Amino acid sequence: MALTARTTHPSRYMRFLEDYPVYVLTDIWTDTLGQNQFGGPKTYVVQTALTAVERCMLMATDPGDLVLDPTCGSGTTAYVAEQWGRRWITIDTSRVALPLLPARRFARRPDEGGAA
């Protein structure tokens, strides 16, 4: 058995990064930067991007699951839950947050036969 530059002993094989089509996995979601649920500047300091909430919800729940949001805010979690067929409960004590929830347009995604 002939030894190559990648082996030092017949029973050992050294692997190098350049030998495989790989890329570094990160936990940074660059596609959610600068977004918010209204597609423009943030109205509230704690506003969260729809994309981020949607990604988390799709990773952690199945259609029909119950989603609890104990800090409703502007209703982003409930909005995303409704779009993706999840049931939801949201809670907030703020007088500012409570009127926002009914004002949001709750409809299924167009690809599921709902209104946009």
Residue, then its C-alpha position, 0 to 999 in steps of 0.5 A: m500500500a502506497l502512502t500519500a501526502r494525506t496519510t501518515h500511516p496505512s490505518r490513519y487518514m487525515r482530513f483537510l477542510e479543502d478536501y470537502p465542499v463545506y462551509v461554516l455554519t453560523d447562528i446569525w440570521t442575516d436575512t432578518l436584519g433591518q426588517n420589522q413587521f410593517g416593512g419600514p421603520k420601527t414604530y415600537v422599540v420592541q418590534t420584532a421582524l416577521t421573518a424571525v418570528e416566522r422562522c422560530m414558529l416553523m421550527a418549534t410548532d406544527p399546524g394546529d399547535l397552541v402558541l402562547d405570547p405572554t407579551c403581546g406588544s403589537g401582535t406579531t406572534a399572533y399574526v404569524a401564528e394565524q398565518w401559519g395555521r397555529r392557534w394562539i393566546t396572547i396577553d398584555t396589560s399595556r393600554v397601548a398594545l391592546p387596541l393594536l391586536p384587533a387592528r392587525r389584519f389576520a388572514r391565512r397566507p395566500d398559498e393556503g387559500g386565504a386573503a393576503 
